[in-house]
Amino acid sequence: MMTTLYTSFIRFLEHMMEFRYSQMCFLPVFLFINGVSLQETVVGFIGGSAVLPCSSKEHPLTSEDIGVYWKHSGQNVYGIIYGKVSVEGQAPEYRNRTESFPEEYLRGNFSIKLNNLQLTDAGKYKCYIIMEESVICVELLIEERPERQLPSEGTKPRPDVIVMIISVLCTGIIFSLANSATGVSTQK
């Protein structure tokens, strides 16, 4: 029953979004001319995590008003139906890798966190906010994690060598002070 309800809900929303946006065919041209971008870009690293932002301008009064779903390349990534997380219909490659912030829903924050990033996660994500009939686009770029640059041999002293030198100096200073305090002379 829940699967059928979810599928029907998604089809209805997709139909409404297609109808709504087919009437606004000149909007991208206007925005391009004015240099305005409605798309945000997020950079993530393979194996890491990335937060894909999605915020509502209007804050819903109750959790029952909340209907949001995320898509990538035609696949269902994440859904929030009636203020509750819905993984029904979620593409298998996103299962157990996506999370949201339920404590933020009533403030209009429907961002998701995608964990264990893979190269195949790169691309355009769409966040459909049903109550506003709006779509937020987020471009996710995936990069290799930069290798940590280690200093080449001989350019910088190693930390253990520095600690050893400081220890020897401190021991010498302490020994010298102890000898001068007791009046013992090392000269013969």
C-alpha positions as CSV (number, residue, x, y, z in Angstrom):
1,M,0.0,0.0,0.0
2,M,2.8,2.5,1.0
3,T,4.8,1.6,-2.2
4,T,1.7,2.3,-4.4
5,L,1.0,5.6,-2.6
6,Y,4.7,6.6,-2.9
7,T,4.8,5.8,-6.6
8,S,1.6,7.6,-7.3
9,F,2.8,10.6,-5.4
10,I,6.1,10.7,-7.3
11,R,4.3,10.4,-10.7
12,F,1.9,13.2,-9.8
13,L,4.7,15.5,-8.7
14,E,6.8,14.8,-11.8
15,H,3.7,15.6,-14.0
16,M,3.1,18.8,-12.1
17,M,6.8,19.9,-12.3
18,E,6.9,19.2,-16.1
19,F,3.7,21.2,-16.7
20,R,4.9,24.1,-14.5
21,Y,8.3,24.3,-16.1
22,S,7.1,23.9,-19.7
23,Q,5.4,27.3,-19.2
24,M,8.7,28.9,-18.2
25,C,10.8,28.1,-21.3
26,F,12.2,31.7,-21.5
27,L,13.3,31.8,-17.9
28,P,16.7,30.1,-18.5
29,V,17.5,32.6,-21.3
30,F,16.6,35.6,-19.1
31,L,18.7,34.2,-16.2
32,F,21.7,33.5,-18.5
33,I,21.6,37.0,-19.9
34,N,21.5,38.5,-16.5
35,G,24.3,36.2,-15.2
36,V,22.1,34.6,-12.5
37,S,22.6,31.0,-11.6
38,L,20.0,28.9,-9.9
39,Q,22.4,26.0,-9.6
40,E,24.8,25.5,-6.7
41,T,28.0,23.5,-7.1
42,V,29.4,21.3,-4.3
43,V,32.8,19.5,-4.5
44,G,33.4,16.2,-2.7
45,F,36.2,13.7,-2.6
46,I,36.1,10.0,-3.3
47,G,35.3,8.1,-0.1
48,G,34.3,11.3,1.7
49,S,30.9,13.0,2.3
50,A,29.1,16.0,0.8
51,V,26.1,18.0,1.9
52,L,23.8,18.9,-1.0
53,P,21.9,22.0,0.1
54,C,18.1,22.5,-0.4
55,S,16.2,25.1,1.5
56,S,12.6,26.3,1.3
57,K,11.7,30.0,1.2
58,E,8.5,29.3,3.0
59,H,8.6,27.4,6.3
60,P,5.8,24.8,6.5
61,L,3.5,25.1,9.5
62,T,3.4,21.3,10.2
63,S,5.4,18.3,9.3
64,E,2.4,17.0,7.4
65,D,2.9,19.9,4.9
66,I,6.4,18.6,4.0
67,G,6.9,16.8,0.7
68,V,10.4,16.8,-0.8
69,Y,12.3,14.4,-2.9
70,W,15.8,14.3,-4.4
71,K,16.6,12.8,-7.8
72,H,19.8,12.2,-9.8
73,S,19.9,11.0,-13.4
74,G,16.3,9.9,-13.1
75,Q,16.8,7.9,-10.0
76,N,15.3,8.4,-6.6
77,V,17.9,9.4,-4.1
78,Y,15.9,10.4,-1.1
79,G,12.4,11.3,-0.1
80,I,10.7,13.2,2.7
81,I,7.0,12.6,2.8
82,Y,4.7,14.2,5.4
83,G,7.8,15.1,7.3
84,K,9.2,11.6,7.5
85,V,12.1,10.0,5.7
86,S,11.0,7.6,2.9
87,V,13.4,5.2,1.3
88,E,10.7,3.4,-0.7
89,G,11.6,3.5,-4.3
90,Q,15.2,4.7,-3.4
91,A,17.8,3.6,-5.9
92,P,20.0,0.8,-4.4
93,E,23.2,2.7,-5.0
94,Y,22.0,5.4,-2.5
95,R,20.7,3.0,0.2
96,N,22.6,3.4,3.5
97,R,24.6,6.3,2.1
98,T,22.2,9.2,2.4
99,E,20.9,11.0,5.4
100,S,19.1,14.2,6.1
101,F,18.5,16.5,9.1
102,P,15.0,15.9,10.4
103,E,15.4,18.5,13.2
104,E,15.8,21.1,10.4
105,Y,12.7,20.2,8.4
106,L,10.4,22.7,10.1
107,R,12.9,25.5,9.4
108,G,12.8,24.6,5.7
109,N,16.1,22.9,5.4
110,F,15.9,19.7,3.3
111,S,19.6,19.3,2.6
112,I,20.9,15.7,2.4
113,K,24.3,14.3,3.2
114,L,25.7,11.8,0.7
115,N,28.4,9.5,2.3
116,N,31.1,7.3,0.8
117,L,31.3,9.3,-2.4
118,Q,32.0,7.5,-5.6
119,L,32.9,8.9,-9.1
120,T,29.4,7.8,-10.3
121,D,27.8,10.2,-7.8
122,A,29.0,13.2,-9.8
123,G,26.3,15.1,-11.7
124,K,23.2,17.2,-11.3
125,Y,20.9,16.6,-8.4
126,K,17.4,18.0,-8.2
127,C,15.6,18.7,-5.0
128,Y,11.8,19.0,-5.6
129,I,10.0,21.0,-2.9
130,I,6.4,20.1,-3.4
131,M,4.7,22.7,-1.3
132,E,6.4,25.5,-3.2
133,E,6.4,23.8,-6.6
134,S,10.1,24.6,-6.9
135,V,13.2,22.7,-7.9
136,I,16.7,23.4,-6.6
137,C,19.6,22.1,-8.7
138,V,22.9,21.1,-7.2
139,E,25.9,20.1,-9.2
140,L,28.1,17.6,-7.4
141,L,31.7,17.4,-8.5
142,I,33.8,14.4,-7.3
143,E,37.6,14.7,-7.1
144,E,40.4,12.4,-6.1
145,R,41.5,13.2,-2.6
146,P,44.7,15.2,-2.9
147,E,47.8,13.2,-1.7
148,R,49.4,14.7,1.4
149,Q,52.6,16.4,0.5
150,L,55.5,15.1,2.6
151,P,58.7,17.1,2.8
152,S,61.5,15.4,0.8
153,E,64.4,13.8,2.8
154,G,66.8,16.3,4.2
155,T,64.7,19.5,3.7
156,K,63.2,19.6,7.1
157,P,64.3,17.8,10.3
158,R,62.0,15.1,11.5
159,P,60.0,15.8,14.7
160,D,61.7,12.9,16.6
161,V,65.1,14.4,15.9
162,I,64.0,17.8,17.1
163,V,62.6,16.3,20.3
164,M,65.9,14.5,20.9
165,I,68.0,17.7,20.4
166,I,65.7,19.7,22.8
167,S,65.9,16.9,25.4
168,V,69.8,16.8,25.2
169,L,69.9,20.6,25.5
170,C,67.5,20.7,28.5
171,T,69.4,17.9,30.2
172,G,72.7,19.8,29.8
173,I,71.2,23.1,31.1
174,I,69.7,21.3,34.1
175,F,73.0,19.5,34.8
176,S,74.9,22.8,34.5
177,L,72.5,24.6,36.9
178,A,72.6,21.8,39.4
179,N,76.4,21.9,39.4
180,S,76.5,25.6,39.8
181,A,74.0,25.6,42.7
182,T,76.0,23.0,44.6
183,G,79.3,24.6,43.9
184,V,80.8,21.6,42.3
185,S,83.3,22.4,39.7
186,T,84.1,20.1,36.8
187,Q,87.5,21.8,36.3
188,K,90.6,20.2,37.9
